[in-house]
Structures are given as structure tokens and as C-alpha cells.
Amino acid sequence: MKIITLFIYIASISFVFGEDLSVEEILFSTLHRLDSVNHQFSVNIKETGKKEKIKNYQISIQWPEKGDILKRTRVKPIQDKRKKPSSIWEHQFKDGRKTKRWMTMPITGKLKDISDKKSTKKFTLADLEFTEKEIAENEHSLLPSEVIGDHSVHVIKSVKKGKNGKVKKSKKIWIDTDDYLIHKVEFYTKSGRLYRSVECTDVQTIEGVAFLSKIFVKDLKSKSEIFVELDKIEINPQFETGLFIPEDQ
């Protein structure tokens, strides 16, 4: 579905319901919060558990004005001791075709298409995002509003079911009523057992755009904790030439 169609849909909901927001409107507003905002930031990740892991990345996001690509993302490792650290590229398309992803292999530096691969990481920033497919196919319910710190939040329960109608997994999301930032997410198994929680704090406003700069993840399965910090946030940065072109490293 094209973005302009989504905006028309959201506007029609607002017209019909006034200030009474529907679940779909809240989710679409969250999904499209940063549409057309070119930005870049550094991510510092520290994972504790059986073995401490520290990783640092630069994430760049661009919305091209021309061509068939809607959004381009580059995840580039920084301060990595490996000779050929893995980079990741993602391209989303304006016509709604399947998103493409690539990564370079850590030893050979060769480019590999990973569009069909599912992430095995305990947490990625994608865990704080929705897809149009999730909004369309999952069952959502709006729970009573809450307050987190100084922020009023919508609370939404999102349930994914299989073809047989049985619950496969679910999550609860706490979304800011003003700027649609996600402040908290809880992930549950099909039996309803909490297995991961994510809490986001420290709101920064850069050129009128709100960002959460600190994220705390508690993974109950692996009994590990992950601390994520976003810094060096830039709006409309000067991207280096070729940054978004997937290629061997």
C-alpha cells in the first residue's frame, strides 16, 4: 500500500472519530513517524550474560526523492577489530514489493542476499517498529491509557495467530500520545509467558524530531541484559557517496 493511500486512510479515520483514536490510526502514526526524515546516528550496544559483548554501529536512513526505492538503510560497524566486519543494507520499495536485505560476510567480505533470513539476535531496533503486514494481519486491542514518567501513553496489545486461529505470539506496546514514540514493549509466548521486555528512556528532540536515546532490554530466556545507547543523532546529514549501494567489502 502506498504511503499517500495510508495518509488518506488515517485522515478519514480522524474525520469520522474526531479525537477518539483507533488502534489502526495509532499504529500507522507510529509506523510513519519518521517518514521522509533523513537521519543518522550511532548505536552502542552492551550485552551482559555468560559473556559480555560490546558492539558499535552507525545507522543511516535515507528517503530518496527519485526512483523506485522508498527507504534505504545502512548499518555500518564502527570500532570493529575484524579485518572485514559485516555491513547490512536494506531497501524498501515504493510499489510495496518485498523488502531486500544484504550483508557482507565477516571473513570473505562477499555480499550475500539475506532477504529471506530471519534475525536470530535477541534484540534489534526493528523490535521497536511495525510493518504494514503486522498491522493488517495481527489482532490489536486498545487497553486503558497509562503514564510513564512524564509521558501519557497508549497501551496496545497485538496478537499474532496462525491459520488455525491459535495464538502464536503476542506483545504489548506503550506508545506516546503526543509524538508516537514507543516507550516500552513486552513480548509473550503463545502461552502468555513474558520472555522479553524493552524499556526506552531519555527523549532527545533534534530539529523538532523526538528520539529515544537509551534502551534497556531484559531477555528472560537467555537471562541476559542489553543496554543500548543512541548518540550523534543527525537530521539531514551529508551521506558519504555510495553508502547505500550494496557491495563486497
Salt bridges, closest charged atoms under 4 A:
ASP35 OD2 - HIS32 ND1 2.70
GLU47 OE2 - LYS122 NZ 2.91
GLU52 OE1 - LYS46 NZ 3.86
ASP68 OD2 - ARG97 NH2 2.97
ASP80 OD2 - ARG82 NH2 3.18
GLU90 OE1 - ARG101 NE 2.69
ASP95 OD1 - ARG97 NE 3.22
ASP113 OD2 - LYS100 NZ 2.59
ASP116 OD1 - LYS98 NZ 1.95
GLU134 OE2 - LYS171 NZ 3.82
GLU139 OE1 - LYS161 NZ 3.23
ASP176 OD2 - HIS151 ND1 3.10
ASP176 OD2 - HIS183 NE2 2.79
GLU186 OE2 - LYS184 NZ 3.69
ASP202 OD2 - LYS214 NZ 3.67
ASP219 OD1 - ARG196 NE 2.93
GLU240 OE1 - LYS76 NZ 3.44
ASP248 OD2 - LYS110 NZ 3.81
